Amino acid sequence: MASKKSGRGLSSSAGLVTYYDADNRTAVHIGPKTVLIVVAVVGVAVYLLNFFF
């Protein structure tokens, strides 16, 4: 049988990188509510533009 190696397993092989471990304080952080509001506003704007034109 194959012996188990210590480490992160399959995610650390084949060049896969986990980016959620990095804590980048200079990155722009957008909250989920902000994203939903922007998507809703854009959706309504597209709907209205299609309705009037």
FIKOLZA-1660 file (N, C-alpha, C; in steps of 0.1 Angstrom, whole numbers, plus 5000, padded with zeros to 4 digits):
% residues 53
   i   px   py   pz ch aa at
   1 5008 4988 5000  A  M  N
   1 5000 5000 5000  A  M CA
   1 5009 5012 5000  A  M  C
   2 5003 5023 4995  A  A  N
   2 5010 5035 4994  A  A CA
   2 5010 5042 5008  A  A  C
   3 5021 5047 5012  A  S  N
   3 5022 5054 5025  A  S CA
   3 5017 5069 5023  A  S  C
   4 5011 5074 5034  A  K  N
   4 5006 5087 5033  A  K CA
   4 5017 5097 5036  A  K  C
   5 5018 5107 5028  A  K  N
   5 5028 5117 5030  A  K CA
   5 5022 5129 5038  A  K  C
   6 5030 5135 5046  A  S  N
   6 5026 5147 5053  A  S CA
   6 5026 5159 5043  A  S  C
   7 5016 5168 5045  A  G  N
   7 5015 5179 5036  A  G CA
   7 5001 5182 5033  A  G  C
   8 4999 5190 5023  A  R  N
   8 4985 5195 5021  A  R CA
   8 4978 5186 5011  A  R  C
   9 4984 5175 5007  A  G  N
   9 4976 5166 4998  A  G CA
   9 4976 5170 4984  A  G  C
  10 4965 5167 4978  A  L  N
  10 4963 5169 4963  A  L CA
  10 4963 5184 4959  A  L  C
  11 4958 5193 4968  A  S  N
  11 4958 5207 4964  A  S CA
  11 4972 5213 4963  A  S  C
  12 4982 5207 4970  A  S  N
  12 4995 5213 4968  A  S CA
  12 5003 5207 4957  A  S  C
  13 4997 5198 4950  A  S  N
  13 5004 5192 4938  A  S CA
  13 4998 5198 4926  A  S  C
  14 5005 5196 4915  A  A  N
  14 5001 5200 4901  A  A CA
  14 5000 5215 4900  A  A  C
  15 5007 5222 4908  A  G  N
  15 5008 5237 4906  A  G CA
  15 4995 5244 4911  A  G  C
  16 4986 5237 4919  A  L  N
  16 4974 5244 4924  A  L CA
  16 4978 5252 4936  A  L  C
  17 4973 5264 4937  A  V  N
  17 4977 5273 4948  A  V CA
  17 4964 5278 4954  A  V  C
  18 4964 5278 4968  A  T  N
  18 4953 5283 4975  A  T CA
  18 4956 5298 4978  A  T  C
  19 4948 5307 4973  A  Y  N
  19 4950 5321 4975  A  Y CA
  19 4942 5326 4987  A  Y  C
  20 4933 5319 4993  A  Y  N
  20 4926 5324 5004  A  Y CA
  20 4934 5324 5017  A  Y  C
  21 4946 5318 5017  A  D  N
  21 4955 5319 5028  A  D CA
  21 4962 5332 5029  A  D  C
  22 4963 5339 5018  A  A  N
  22 4970 5352 5018  A  A CA
  22 4962 5363 5024  A  A  C
  23 4967 5372 5032  A  D  N
  23 4960 5383 5038  A  D CA
  23 4966 5396 5032  A  D  C
  24 4960 5401 5022  A  N  N
  24 4965 5413 5015  A  N CA
  24 4957 5425 5020  A  N  C
  25 4963 5433 5028  A  R  N
  25 4956 5445 5033  A  R CA
  25 4955 5456 5023  A  R  C
  26 4963 5456 5013  A  T  N
  26 4962 5467 5003  A  T CA
  26 4952 5464 4992  A  T  C
  27 4946 5452 4992  A  A  N
  27 4936 5449 4982  A  A CA
  27 4923 5456 4985  A  A  C
  28 4915 5459 4975  A  V  N
  28 4902 5465 4976  A  V CA
  28 4892 5454 4981  A  V  C
  29 4885 5457 4992  A  H  N
  29 4875 5448 4998  A  H CA
  29 4861 5453 4995  A  H  C
  30 4853 5445 4989  A  I  N
  30 4839 5449 4986  A  I CA
  30 4830 5439 4993  A  I  C
  31 4821 5444 5000  A  G  N
  31 4812 5436 5007  A  G CA
  31 4801 5429 4998  A  G  C
  32 4796 5418 5003  A  P  N
  32 4786 5411 4994  A  P CA
  32 4773 5419 4992  A  P  C
  33 4769 5427 5002  A  K  N
  33 4757 5435 5000  A  K CA
  33 4759 5446 4989  A  K  C
  34 4771 5452 4989  A  T  N
  34 4774 5462 4979  A  T CA
  34 4774 5455 4965  A  T  C
  35 4779 5443 4963  A  V  N
  35 4779 5436 4950  A  V CA
  35 4764 5434 4946  A  V  C
  36 4756 5429 4955  A  L  N
  36 4742 5427 4952  A  L CA
  36 4734 5439 4948  A  L  C
  37 4737 5450 4955  A  I  N
  37 4731 5463 4952  A  I CA
  37 4735 5468 4938  A  I  C
  38 4748 5467 4935  A  V  N
  38 4753 5472 4922  A  V CA
  38 4747 5463 4911  A  V  C
  39 4746 5450 4913  A  V  N
  39 4740 5441 4903  A  V CA
  39 4726 5444 4900  A  V  C
  40 4718 5447 4911  A  A  N
  40 4704 5450 4910  A  A CA
  40 4702 5463 4902  A  A  C
  41 4710 5473 4905  A  V  N
  41 4709 5486 4898  A  V CA
  41 4712 5485 4884  A  V  C
  42 4723 5478 4881  A  V  N
  42 4726 5475 4866  A  V CA
  42 4716 5468 4859  A  V  C
  43 4710 5458 4866  A  G  N
  43 4699 5450 4860  A  G CA
  43 4687 5458 4857  A  G  C
  44 4683 5467 4866  A  V  N
  44 4671 5476 4864  A  V CA
  44 4674 5486 4853  A  V  C
  45 4687 5491 4853  A  A  N
  45 4690 5500 4842  A  A CA
  45 4690 5494 4828  A  A  C
  46 4695 5482 4827  A  V  N
  46 4694 5474 4814  A  V CA
  46 4680 5472 4810  A  V  C
  47 4672 5468 4820  A  Y  N
  47 4657 5465 4817  A  Y CA
  47 4650 5478 4812  A  Y  C
  48 4653 5489 4819  A  L  N
  48 4646 5501 4815  A  L CA
  48 4651 5506 4801  A  L  C
  49 4664 5505 4799  A  L  N
  49 4669 5509 4786  A  L CA
  49 4663 5500 4774  A  L  C
  50 4661 5487 4777  A  N  N
  50 4655 5479 4767  A  N CA
  50 4640 5482 4765  A  N  C
  51 4634 5486 4776  A  F  N
  51 4620 5489 4775  A  F CA
  51 4617 5502 4768  A  F  C
  52 4625 5512 4770  A  F  N
  52 4623 5525 4764  A  F CA
  52 4629 5527 4750  A  F  C
  53 4639 5519 4746  A  F  N
  53 4645 5520 4733  A  F CA
  53 4643 5508 4725  A  F  C
% end
